[in-house]
Amino acid sequence: EGFYSQEDIKEIVQYAKDRYITVIPEIDMPGHMVAALAAYPELACKAGNYRVLTYWGISEDILCPSEATFEFVENVLLEVMELFPNEYIHIGGDEVPTTRWENSDIAQQLMIKEGLNSEDEIQGYFYERVSDFLAEHGRKAIGWDEIQEKGIKNKTTVMVWRNIENTRVALENGHQAILTPADFTYLNYYQGNQSTEPLAQCCMVTLEKVYHFEPILDELTEVQQSLILGAQGSMWTEYIKTNKHLEYMLSPRLLALSEVLWTNHELKNWTVFQQKLPLHTENLEKLNFSYRKSN
Ligand code: ACM
């Protein structure tokens, strides 16, 4: 619910910048776009009375690959680029059911016109076109790892969220990669037993699991290693309404992730981390920051 005004965004970007943080927006496309269809139903392949979703999940209602859609997307990105003076803009690309495209004249004609062999290749075309648009404006696109199964040929940075092994595919194809494998870094998942934890999303990522995340994969060449830009803790807030709850979900798992990413690998030690943890949680107490108290 709610929205950010341009003034809000400017304030957030400046606040972060003052703390040496770059805010990278994600404008997810062509899926996860029902909110846009609610405002602009003409961007769907199928006429309808779309409503902003009030539950999480994947919708078959996605953007139709029409010229009107590309014009809309480019206009949105022009506005986004102005607000976020970043090198990178994330353009999503995850969880795109193709049912609507299979039944759309616009999508089928695009396939003939562009020599595309499948609806998945429409997504590759969509992605390349939008990434190229960003490149023309001196920006780089980031996309979820599904995009590499859609025949994308340009150098979009791949954000790996499913199996961490998808990283190898990205690196072998010369893409940069950012790692946020759900099994290790999805901080919206339960931290412990579901019966005693606040409602969270599907699965469990314990503090120990986060600590055992290995962002340096075996058997990579030096060049491939250099293509890994880093990793990310992901927090999706569908079930999180208050800052206190957000803090609770972040802490102490974010401490573990910080150590995984910012400590020399040789110094990584789960036992020592557990011994140090009270020093950190004491600080969290002083800051009145909510956190989960046991492992
Ligand atoms: C994702 O969690 N769908 C990127």
Residues whose N, C-alpha, C, O or C-beta is under 5 A from the ligand:
A	BS01	ACM	D94 W161
